[in-house]
Structures are given as C-alpha cells and as structure tokens.
Amino acid sequence: MQYPLLIVYETQRRLATWLREAAPIAEQVRYDTEGKLTPIGGDDRGDARPTWLLREPRRPSACLRLLERGGPAVVVLHLGASPEEVLKLLDAIAWRFPDAVTVVVEEEHRGLAPLAWDLGATMVVLPPRVHERLQETVLGLMHSTRAPEAPAALNTTEE
C-alpha cells in the first residue's frame, strides 16, 4: 500500500516536532524511524481515515526522490539558514511535481514570502504564531489532498 507523504524539509527538526504535537495530525501519521513503520492510527485498525507517512529528508535530492514515487504529498519547507537552497528546492518541486502541495515557513521576516509565492508555494506561513498556523494549515491541506478514489467495479454479470 502506498501512503500519502507529509515531507518536512528543515535543519532544526522544530517544525516536524510541532506537527507531531498536533493531535489531529498525529492520528493520521505513521512515523518512519530507521526503516520501520510504527502505526499511530488509521488503517491497521480498519479505520477509514487516511494514514500519512511523515518523512524528514535532510538533502534536497532526498526530498525530490521521495516525491518521485508519486501519490499525494504535502511538503513543508523551512526558510532557515540557507533560504537560497530551499527556494531552489521549491522551484524544482513546482516544476517537476505540480500536484505536490507546498507550505513555506518563513519565521525571520526576510521578505521572501512574495518570492515563495512566485516560485509556486501553495501556502506561506509567516509570523506571528507560526506554530499554530502551521498545524492548522498542514491539517487542512492533508484533508484536502487525498489519493484519487478507485472507480467502483462495474457489475458486468448478465441476468
């Protein structure tokens, strides 16, 4: 089974921690630690809620490789110590994976929000209250970004 991806690209691991703290998000996410999946909620108990994989790549190339597998994805990008690298990654995601939903988090008022929008960000989260806004934004995008429904099997039996 291919799960939708919640990808968090940052250097400090703070955003991923904030997302894990949000109970509605934690109920839908599986954490991938050392190649092993630990069920947090959803499919293993016959629940109809979608289950997402939370991935935290450390290099832009790893982030792009995760998106190459296809399927629904919400990508959270933090404009941290190297905003140029993150903006290049955002541009690459927008061009190569136009169906991926991207959230850019800018905490230090660098004035890069307009550029992030121009490069294809779905949403840009700005101060104040980045913590709460990020959780609300990602949860909303997870609910709106669903895997395409498989068509119902047609009844081809003749009477």
N, C-alpha and C positions, 0 to 999 in steps of 0.2 A: 504494500500500500504506500502510495506517495502522499506525504503530508504537505500542507502548505507551509511556507517558511516565514518566520519572523527573524530577520537578519539585523543584527546591531553591530555597526562598524564604528568603533571608538577606541581610544587608547587607555582610558581610565577605568572602564567597566562600571562606571556610575550609572549610566542610562539603563543598562541591562538589569542592574540591581533594582532601580526604580520600577522597571516594568515587571520584574518578578514580585514586587511588593503589592502590586495592584491585584486584588483577589479575583476580579472578573477575568483578568488576563491569565493569571496563574492557573485558573481552572481549565483553560483551553490549551495550555502549552506543555510540551514534553521537553525536558532538558537533555541535551546531548553531551554527556560527560565521558570522556575517554572512550568514545565509540559505543557506549551503552546507553540505551534509552530507558529512562525511568518514567513510568506512567504517572502523570499528575492528575489527569482527568480525561473524560471523553470516551473514546472508542473501546477501551478494554472492558468497560462495564456495560457495553451495549447502549451507551448514551448516544443520542443523535447529534450532539454538539460536535463541531469540527475540532480536531486536535492539530495544533501547530507545532512545528519544530523550532526551537529557539537556537540560533547559531550565532556565534560571535567570532567572525574571522578577524585576523589581525593584519592582513595584507589586502590591498585592492584586488590582486589577482585571485585570491581565495574567495573573495566576495563575488566576483564575476563568475567563477567556476560554480559556485552554489546556484546562481541564477540560471546557468546553462541547462540545468536539469529540467527546467520548465515548471509549469504549475503556478498557482497563486503565490505571491510573495509581497510582504511588507518589509521595506528596507529602511532602517533608521540610521542616519549618518550624522555624526557629531563634528561640527567645525571646531576642532580643538587646536592643538599645537601646529598642525600643518594644514591650514584650510585649502591651500592650493591643491594638495593631493586629494582631499575629499571632494572638491569641486570637479576635478578631473574624473574622479570615480562617478560622481553624479551624472556628468555628461555622458560617460560611457554607458551607464545603466539606461539613461533616457534613450540613447540611440540604439543600443543592442537589445534592450528588453523593455519595449514601450508599455507592456502590460504590468510591469512591476510598479508597485506603489512606493513612492519615496517620501520620507519625512526627514527634513534637515533641521537640526537643533543648533541654534546659534545663541550662546549664553553671554558672550563678551562684547556685544554691541560693536561689531566690526563693520557694520554697514553692508554685509554681504548678502542679506536676505533678497534684495532685488535680483542679484546675480543668480542666486539659487533658483528663484522662480524662473528666470530666463533659461536656465540650463535644464529645466524640466521637473523640478521638485513638485510633488503633489501637494505637500504642506510644508510650511516653515514655522517652527515653534520658536518664539522669541521671549525674552524676559519681560515682565516678572512671572513668577510662578511656573517656571519651566517644568518642574516635577509633575504637578497636577495636570497641566495642559498636555504634556507628552503622554501620560497614561490615558487620558480621555481621547486624545487623537488616535493613538495606536489601537485602542479598543474599538473605536468607531470604524477605523479602516479594516480591522480584522473582521468585523461583522459584515462590512460591505464587500470585502474581497473574498469571494467564495470560489471553490472549484466548480467548473461547469457541471451541471447536472447531467447524468447519463440519461438518454432518452428511454422512456419506458418501452419494454419489449412489446412488440405488436403481436396480437393474438392472430396467428395465421392458420389456426385449425378451422377446417370447414365442417359445417354441420350437416 
